[in-house]
Amino acid sequence: MFDNLTDRLSGTLRKLTGKGNLTEANIQDALSEVRRALLEADVALSVVKDFVTRVSLRAVGQEVSKSLTPGQAFIKIVQAELESIMGTANAELDLKATPPAVILMAGLQGAGKTTTAAKLARWLKNHLKKSVMVVSADVYRPAAIQQLQTLALEVDVAFFASNNSQTPSAIAAAALAEAKRKFVDVLIVDTAGRLAIDQEMMGEIQQLHSQLNPVETLFVVDAMTGQDAANTAKAFNDALPLTGVVLTKADGDARGGAALSVRHITGKPIKFIGMGEKIDALEPFYPDRIASRILGMGDMLSLIEEAEKKVDKVKAEKLARKIKKGKGFDLEDFKEQLAQMQNMGGVASIMDKMPGLGGLPPGAEKMVDDSKFRQMEAIINSMTPRERTNPDTLNGSRKRRITVGSGTQIQDLNRLLKQHKQMQKVMKKMKGGNMANMMRGLGGMQGVAGGGFPGGPGQFPRS
């Protein structure tokens, strides 16, 4: 997400960082580039105008001229205004209500409401330790009810059965009564979508809202529709008292126009962002972290949080103890590190959150190929336990046997051995340690999947 915008903005702002002083002329030149970049990212025109005006007023004033590093001060202003457009802080769900707290899902057909309802149920269950029930009031779309039932089973939350012979109102009333009877903390109600906004749909969802009195009414919208997402959200907001927005399919949106337009146009916060099809690919929306990523500054907080959740701590500590005892870092350990990185979404996902990538050549991060992980794993799996522990024993005949068994070439095996050597050096410097060290170790493998970036294979570029 934001790939195109990040390339344009980081390049423009980088030109200013080294300047000893900033004049109104070069600030306006930079802002013209920023304006073009935002418009190309499909950010709504009204949002672009307001953003550029606010940055300009702050930049040509005392705030930049009195700074020892004017270029950096200007970037700080741009970052602060990006955060302001998107809401300054994460807007948490308000679940303060007599149980069950009802969450009503609204949106157009195809936006991903049903999947998002299940993802949200999983998030509430795992992160807030809530008991959750989901119900589908969509009696129009074939298999909508069955889809939610399947997803509820996958995320292990209660499902209230309904069928398309019932009215949405009757389904909602019965589900609410059942949730009360079972002392459920949160009831998520998935509603019907349409291919376009129409009065019948609005009337139906308004009736459901009045009947259920939800604590949260979330508008689910496809990020790839750009500023149209913000306009659709406004139409829903005019008909319903929305409390927030969930952006879906954000991983497929290289522009980011929706994320930068929704809050400004609707006045409603983006509460969650969907970053993939997997059932765990739903994240709270943090404007400050997103602004940092847009400007190529990375998002270490999200990366560390993800590591805490997805890196196997037992295995990490076991490896740390092994290295502390001087036992080295063998190919079995290397394979385990590859698996840990895949659990975190692969190299591309990690790189997206690492600071310093604004300094890479445009499009360099797209050179990363996570499929190399599977190839490396196949190569290591074709080795004997002794070869994994002592890769120096690999002679010509052993290498030929391994590459035939893994369906690879000798150069693939040699590349893996070279990258393993690099990782060994990283681990020796770390001397075991904690989760932060594990993250540095993972960072040292950035070049693994893509064969390395300019400036040294397998090395992390530094900003």
PyMOL commands that set and color helices and strands:
alter all, ss='L'
color gray80, all
select helices_A, chain A and resi 3-17+24-40+45-59+62-65+70-86+113-127+144-155+168-181+199-212+223-225+227-239+250-252+257-266+287-294+300-310+313-324+331-343+346-353+357-359+364-367+371-381+385-389+391-393+396-406+410-430+435-443
alter helices_A, ss='H'
color red, helices_A
select strands_A, chain A and resi 101-106+132-136+158-160+186-190+216-222+244-248+270-274+282-284
alter strands_A, ss='S'
color yellow, strands_A
deselect
rebuild
show_as cartoon
